């Protein structure tokens, strides 16, 4: 029996979470180092998965399949394609930086001896989320995926509600109320989406007789499984609704600014750079893979919603006074690009969308974590409370600028490649949508550069005059992320080689080919 590599990649952080939580309360530092070690071991395993994956091989590789709930045909079935491999690598890469960035976020509050912040619990919850996200990228059994899709809400709820941002205007009671509101809103939105998806999962089982993604796809390909058009469309809507909430897509997005605003910066990165990618990944794997006709039927409406997300999110980012909420609305705009690329139904669009998932995760992590370091120094999230930071903390300001430039997709940084491919793929089939989407690029430049101008340039405000520059631990978080942004910006081939074959399989599922370019005959 071969070594269950995919199971090990998810089991290490899961077991690590349990052991981290069990560390005695007095040994908080030991719990932190242990959580960091677990995340690094997971990163090594993810790297092995990436290396062992053969882009030209079978669609799903490193497959594991075992009977789980035999009476209902539920199996513990895992397998990765190129898209899953890329997102597993992203998740495993970001978690060590999230752990390092949140090193002191759950330390006991010095101002209150009665409020003990369970440090061990904070890092254990992060590792548990990592385990569930990685396993969701590996699951090829629909029911197993659904269990993970819902279960990850529980640790995220406690991370948002129990470990909120300390830089909150107002009293402790008001801050606690805001955190509770954000956590409950996150949970309710995603639970409603999950319940609707559960109905669709049950309907899929009634129609197909099993939950195996590969078996259902084979049955549809050889004609032994036929879905009525109406049935397929209803099932598609059930799945898509849940994924659109998670993504998040307008108008189901309103939980994200609250959650990111009230969470600590590392947890905000965990939300938008890691957990939300499960929604867009699932659109590719399950919506297009299981319901190809319904996906094409719904494409015009989804493209329209994605365009609204792009423009609406960017416009609201321009008008934000809160740094973290600005990044949240920018992410809504970026998710609009990802979803537009997926449903453009072109190989360039879907390759760009997959790269966008990875590159957005890295760029948002860089920007949000540097912003978190800045906010922790000043104790405020309001843009108006800053000014002239580059004169007192030039390294912090410089890394903040690079993170911002990556967010606006500056050429030479990784997000540019993915955004360019999404727009090219969209222009090829929906030129009007491509033209409208370009407004998001202009608005991104506006909100990023205005944010930098207001916080980092100009006269030095008295409150920021003594701000220290980035420390060694903080540089260990930021510098590698910037290095990856630059590397993938000038040499994205390692990712495109893995992603492109998986995209071709998805294009085959929906029976779509890239539009032929229109070339006028020479006169």
C-alpha positions in Angstrom: 0.0 0.0 0.0 1.5 3.4 -1.0 2.0 6.1 1.5 -1.3 8.2 1.8 0.4 11.5 1.0 -2.8 13.5 0.6 -4.2 12.3 3.9 -0.9 13.1 5.6 -0.9 16.6 4.2 -4.2 17.3 6.0 -3.7 15.0 9.0 -0.5 16.8 10.1 -2.2 20.1 10.8 -5.3 18.4 12.2 -3.3 16.4 14.7 -1.0 19.4 15.3 -4.1 21.5 16.2 -5.2 18.9 18.9 -1.7 18.8 20.4 -1.3 22.6 20.3 -4.6 22.9 22.2 -3.3 20.4 24.8 -0.2 22.4 25.6 -0.4 23.6 29.3 -1.7 27.1 29.7 1.5 28.4 31.3 3.5 27.3 28.2 2.1 29.7 25.6 5.5 30.2 23.9 6.0 26.5 23.4 2.5 26.3 21.8 3.5 29.0 19.4 6.7 27.3 18.3 5.0 24.0 18.0 2.2 25.4 15.8 4.9 27.0 13.6 6.7 23.7 13.3 3.5 21.9 12.4 2.8 24.5 9.7 6.3 24.1 8.3 6.0 20.3 8.2 2.7 20.7 6.3 4.5 23.0 3.9 7.1 20.4 3.2 4.4 17.8 2.5 2.6 20.2 0.2 5.8 20.7 -1.7 6.1 16.9 -2.1 2.6 16.8 -3.5 3.5 19.6 -5.9 6.7 17.9 -7.1 5.1 14.4 -7.4 2.2 15.7 -9.4 2.6 15.1 -13.1 0.9 17.7 -15.3 0.7 15.5 -18.3 -0.6 12.5 -16.3 -4.0 11.4 -15.1 -6.5 14.1 -14.3 -6.7 13.1 -10.6 -3.5 11.8 -9.1 -2.2 10.5 -5.7 -5.7 9.0 -5.4 -6.9 7.5 -2.2 -10.3 5.8 -1.9 -11.8 3.9 1.0 -15.4 3.0 1.9 -16.8 5.3 4.6 -20.6 5.2 4.9 -21.3 2.1 2.7 -25.1 2.1 2.9 -25.2 5.6 1.3 -22.3 5.2 -1.1 -20.2 7.7 0.7 -16.4 7.2 0.3 -13.3 8.8 1.7 -12.1 9.6 -1.7 -9.2 12.0 -2.4 -7.4 13.1 -5.5 -5.7 16.3 -6.9 -5.7 17.9 -10.2 -3.5 20.9 -11.2 -5.9 23.4 -9.7 -6.1 21.6 -6.4 -2.3 21.2 -6.2 -1.8 25.0 -6.8 -4.2 25.9 -4.0 -2.8 23.4 -1.6 0.6 24.9 -2.1 -0.9 28.4 -1.5 -2.6 27.3 1.7 0.5 25.6 3.1 2.7 28.5 2.1 0.6 31.1 3.8 -0.1 29.4 7.2 3.4 29.7 8.6 3.4 33.4 7.8 -0.1 33.7 9.4 1.2 32.0 12.6 4.3 34.3 12.7 2.3 37.4 12.1 -0.2 36.5 14.8 2.6 35.6 17.3 1.3 38.0 20.0 -2.3 38.4 18.8 -3.7 36.0 21.4 -1.4 36.9 24.4 -3.3 37.7 27.6 -4.3 41.3 27.9 -2.2 43.2 30.3 -5.0 45.6 31.2 -7.2 42.9 32.6 -6.4 39.9 34.7 -9.9 38.5 34.3 -9.8 38.3 30.5 -7.5 35.4 29.5 -7.0 35.0 25.8 -6.3 31.3 25.2 -3.1 31.5 23.1 -3.1 27.7 22.5 -6.7 27.8 21.2 -5.9 30.6 18.7 -3.1 28.7 17.0 -4.9 25.3 17.3 -7.9 26.9 15.4 -5.6 28.2 12.6 -4.1 24.7 12.1 -7.6 23.1 12.1 -8.8 25.5 9.4 -5.7 24.6 7.4 -6.4 20.9 7.7 -10.0 21.3 6.5 -9.2 23.6 3.6 -6.4 21.3 2.3 -8.7 18.3 2.6 -11.5 20.2 0.7 -9.1 20.8 -2.2 -8.4 17.1 -2.2 -11.9 15.7 -1.8 -13.4 14.0 -4.9 -16.4 12.7 -3.0 -19.2 15.3 -3.0 -20.5 14.4 0.5 -17.0 14.5 2.0 -16.4 17.9 0.4 -19.7 19.2 1.9 -18.8 18.0 5.4 -15.5 19.9 5.2 -17.1 22.9 3.5 -19.4 23.3 6.5 -17.1 22.2 9.3 -14.5 24.9 8.6 -17.1 27.5 9.6 -16.8 26.4 13.3 -13.1 27.3 13.9 -13.5 30.4 11.8 -16.4 31.6 13.9 -14.3 31.4 17.0 -11.3 33.0 15.4 -13.4 36.0 14.3 -15.6 36.3 17.5 -13.1 35.2 20.1 -9.9 36.8 18.9 -10.9 40.1 17.4 -8.8 43.1 16.5 -7.6 45.1 19.5 -7.4 48.4 17.5 -11.0 49.2 17.8 -12.5 52.6 18.4 -14.8 52.7 21.5 -15.1 50.7 24.7 -14.3 47.1 25.2 -18.0 46.2 25.3 -18.6 47.9 22.0 -15.6 46.1 20.5 -16.9 42.7 21.8 -20.4 43.5 20.4 -18.9 44.3 16.9 -16.8 41.1 16.9 -19.8 39.1 17.9 -21.9 40.7 15.2 -19.3 40.0 12.5 -18.8 36.4 13.6 -22.6 35.6 13.7 -23.1 37.3 10.3 -20.3 35.2 8.8 -21.7 32.0 10.3 -25.3 32.7 9.3 -24.5 33.7 5.7 -22.4 30.6 5.2 -24.8 28.3 7.0 -27.7 29.3 4.8 -25.6 28.7 1.7 -24.5 25.4 3.1 -28.1 24.3 3.8 -29.1 25.1 0.3 -26.1 23.1 -1.0 -27.1 20.2 1.2 -30.5 20.0 -0.5 -28.6 20.0 -3.9 -26.2 17.3 -2.6 -29.1 15.1 -1.7 -30.7 15.7 -5.1 -27.5 14.8 -6.8 -27.4 11.5 -5.0 -31.0 10.8 -5.9 -30.2 11.4 -9.6 -26.8 9.8 -9.7 -26.9 7.1 -7.1 -23.5 8.0 -5.6 -21.3 10.9 -4.5 -18.1 10.2 -6.4 -17.1 13.1 -8.6 -15.1 10.8 -10.9 -17.9 8.2 -11.3 -20.6 10.8 -12.0 -18.4 12.4 -14.6 -17.6 9.1 -16.3 -21.3 8.1 -16.3 -22.3 11.4 -17.9 -19.5 11.0 -20.5 -20.6 7.6 -21.6 -24.3 8.4 -21.5 -25.3 6.1 -18.7 -26.4 9.1 -16.6 -28.7 11.7 -18.0 -30.1 14.6 -16.1 -33.2 16.4 -17.1 -32.4 20.0 -18.0 -34.6 21.4 -15.2 -33.1 19.1 -12.6 -29.5 19.9 -13.6 -30.2 23.6 -13.4 -31.8 23.5 -10.0 -28.9 21.4 -8.7 -26.4 23.8 -10.2 -28.1 26.7 -8.5 -28.0 25.0 -5.1 -24.2 24.4 -5.4 -23.5 27.8 -6.9 -25.3 29.7 -4.3 -23.2 28.2 -1.5 -20.0 28.8 -3.4 -21.0 32.4 -4.3 -21.5 33.1 -0.5 -18.1 31.7 0.3 -16.4 33.4 -2.7 -18.0 36.1 -2.0 -19.9 37.3 -5.0 -22.2 40.4 -5.0 -24.9 40.6 -3.5 -23.9 37.8 -1.1 -20.7 39.6 0.0 -21.7 41.8 2.9 -20.4 39.5 5.6 -16.8 39.9 4.4 -16.0 43.5 5.3 -17.4 43.0 8.8 -15.5 39.7 9.3 -12.2 41.1 8.0 -12.6 44.4 9.8 -13.2 42.9 13.2 -10.7 39.9 12.9 -7.0 40.3 13.6 -4.9 40.9 10.5 -3.7 37.2 10.3 -7.2 35.9 10.6 -8.4 38.4 8.0 -5.7 36.9 5.7 -6.9 33.4 6.6 -10.5 34.4 5.6 -9.9 36.0 2.2 -6.6 34.4 1.1 -7.3 30.8 2.1 -10.9 30.0 3.1 -12.7 32.0 0.5 -10.7 30.3 -2.2 -12.7 27.1 -1.5 -15.7 28.8 -3.0 -14.1 29.7 -6.3 -12.2 26.4 -6.5 -15.5 24.5 -6.1 -17.1 26.5 -8.9 -14.4 25.0 -11.2 -14.5 21.5 -9.8 -18.1 20.9 -9.0 -20.3 23.5 -10.9 -18.6 23.1 -14.2 -17.6 19.5 -13.7 -21.0 18.2 -12.6 -23.4 20.5 -14.3 -21.9 21.7 -17.7 -25.1 22.5 -19.4 -26.4 24.5 -16.5 -23.1 26.3 -16.1 -23.4 27.6 -19.7 -27.0 28.4 -19.2 -26.2 30.6 -16.1 -23.1 32.2 -17.5 -24.6 35.5 -18.7 -26.1 36.3 -15.3 -22.9 35.2 -13.4 -20.8 37.4 -15.7 -23.0 40.3 -14.9 -22.8 39.7 -11.2 -19.0 39.4 -11.4 -18.9 42.7 -13.2 -20.9 44.3 -10.5 -18.6 42.8 -7.9 -15.6 44.2 -9.7 -16.9 47.8 -10.0 -18.9 47.9 -6.8 -16.1 46.5 -4.6 -13.5 48.9 -6.1 -15.8 51.9 -5.7 -16.5 51.2 -2.1 -12.7 50.6 -1.5 -12.1 54.1 -2.8 -14.4 55.6 -0.2 -13.3 53.6 2.8 -11.8 55.3 5.9 -10.9 52.0 7.6 -7.7 50.3 6.2 -8.9 46.8 6.8 -12.3 47.3 5.3 -10.6 48.9 2.2 -8.7 45.7 1.7 -11.9 43.7 2.2 -13.7 45.6 -0.5 -10.7 45.3 -2.8 -10.9 41.6 -2.3 -14.6 41.6 -3.4 -13.5 43.3 -6.6 -10.7 40.8 -7.1 -13.1 37.8 -6.6 -15.2 39.3 -9.3 -12.3 39.0 -11.7 -11.8 35.4 -10.6 -15.4 34.4 -11.1 -15.6 36.2 -14.5 -12.5 34.3 -15.6 -14.0 31.0 -14.6 -17.3 31.6 -16.5 -15.8 33.2 -19.5 -15.4 29.6 -20.6 -12.0 30.1 -22.2 -8.7 28.4 -21.4 -7.0 31.8 -20.9 -9.8 33.0 -18.6 -9.8 29.8 -16.4 -6.0 29.6 -16.3 -6.0 33.3 -15.3 -8.7 32.7 -12.7 -6.7 29.9 -11.1 -3.5 31.9 -11.0 -5.5 34.8 -9.6 -6.6 32.7 -6.7 -3.0 32.0 -5.9 -1.6 35.5 -6.6 -4.5 37.3 -4.8 -3.8 35.1 -1.8 -0.1 36.1 -1.7 -0.6 39.8 -2.5 -3.5 40.3 0.0 -1.4 38.5 2.6 1.5 40.9 2.0 -0.7 44.0 2.1 -2.9 43.0 5.0 -0.2 41.7 7.3 1.9 44.9 6.8 -1.2 46.9 7.5 -1.7 44.8 10.6 1.8 45.6 11.8 1.1 49.3 11.2 -2.3 49.2 13.0 -0.8 47.3 16.0 1.7 50.1 16.5 -0.7 53.0 16.3 -3.8 51.3 17.7 -6.1 52.6 15.0 -7.5 51.3 11.8 -8.6 54.7 10.5 -6.7 56.1 7.5 -7.0 59.7 8.9 -5.0 58.8 12.0 -1.8 58.3 9.9 0.5 60.5 7.9 4.2 60.7 7.1 4.9 57.1 8.2 7.6 56.6 5.5 9.8 59.2 7.2 9.8 57.3 10.6 9.4 53.7 9.3 10.8 53.5 5.8 11.0 49.7 5.5 7.4 49.3 6.7 6.3 52.0 4.2 8.2 50.3 1.4 6.8 46.9 2.0 3.3 48.4 2.3 3.8 50.0 -1.1 4.9 46.8 -2.8 1.9 45.0 -1.3 -0.3 47.8 -2.6 1.2 47.7 -6.1 0.7 44.0 -6.2 -2.9 44.5 -5.3 -3.4 46.9 -8.2 -1.7 44.4 -10.5 1.5 46.3 -11.4 3.4 44.6 -14.3 6.3 42.6 -12.9 4.3 41.4 -9.9 2.4 38.2 -9.8 -1.2 39.5 -9.9 -0.6 41.2 -13.2 -0.2 37.9 -15.1 -3.4 36.5 -13.8 -5.4 39.6 -14.3 -4.1 40.0 -17.9 -5.1 36.4 -18.7 -8.6 36.8 -17.2 -9.2 40.0 -19.3 -7.8 38.3 -22.5 -10.0 35.3 -21.9 -13.0 37.4 -21.3 -12.4 39.7 -24.3 -12.2 36.7 -26.5 -15.8 35.7 -25.8 -17.5 38.6 -24.1 -15.7 41.8 -25.3 -18.2 44.2 -23.6 -17.7 42.5 -20.3 -14.0 42.8 -20.7 -14.2 46.5 -21.4 -16.3 47.1 -18.3 -14.0 45.0 -16.2 -11.0 47.2 -17.0 -12.6 50.0 -14.9 -11.7 47.9 -11.9 -8.0 48.3 -12.8 -8.3 52.1 -12.9 -10.2 52.1 -9.6 -7.6 49.8 -8.0 -4.9 52.2 -8.8 -6.9 55.0 -7.2 -7.7 53.3 -3.9 -4.2 51.8 -3.5 -2.3 55.0 -4.3 -4.6 57.3 -2.3 -4.3 54.9 0.7 -0.5 55.1 0.5 -0.5 58.8 0.1 -2.7 59.4 3.1 -1.0 57.0 5.4 2.7 57.1 4.4 3.4 60.6 2.8 2.9 64.2 3.9 3.8 65.7 7.3 4.5 63.3 10.1 1.6 63.2 12.6 2.6 63.5 16.2 0.9 60.2 17.0 3.1 58.3 14.6 6.4 60.1 15.2 7.8 57.3 17.5 6.5 54.3 15.5 9.2 51.6 15.2 10.1 50.1 11.9 9.6 46.4 11.0 11.3 44.0 13.4 13.0 40.8 12.5 10.0 38.6 13.0 7.9 40.9 10.9 10.5 41.0 8.1 10.5 37.2 8.2 6.8 37.4 7.4 6.9 40.1 4.7 10.1 39.6 2.8 9.4 36.0 1.6 5.9 37.0 0.4 7.3 39.9 -1.6 10.0 37.6 -3.1 7.3 35.2 -4.2 5.2 38.0 -5.8 8.3 39.1 -7.8 9.3 35.6 -8.8 5.8 34.6 -10.0 5.5 38.0 -11.7 8.5 37.4 -13.9 8.4 33.6 -14.1 4.9 32.2 -13.7 5.7 29.0 -15.7 5.9 26.6 -12.6 2.3 27.4 -11.9 1.0 27.6 -15.5 2.6 24.2 -16.3 0.6 22.6 -13.5 -2.7 24.5 -14.0 -3.1 24.5 -17.8 -3.8 20.7 -18.2 -6.4 20.8 -15.5 -8.1 23.8 -17.2 -8.2 21.8 -20.5 -10.0 19.0 -18.7 -12.5 21.6 -17.3 -13.0 23.0 -20.8 -13.7 19.5 -22.1 -16.3 19.0 -19.3 -18.3 22.0 -20.5 -17.6 21.1 -24.2 -16.2 24.5 -24.9 -13.3 25.6 -27.2 -11.5 28.9 -27.3 -13.0 31.3 -29.8 -11.0 31.6 -33.0 -9.5 35.1 -33.4 -11.2 37.2 -36.1 -8.7 38.3 -38.6 -9.6 40.5 -41.5 -8.5 39.3 -44.9 -5.8 41.4 -46.5 -7.1 43.6 -49.3 
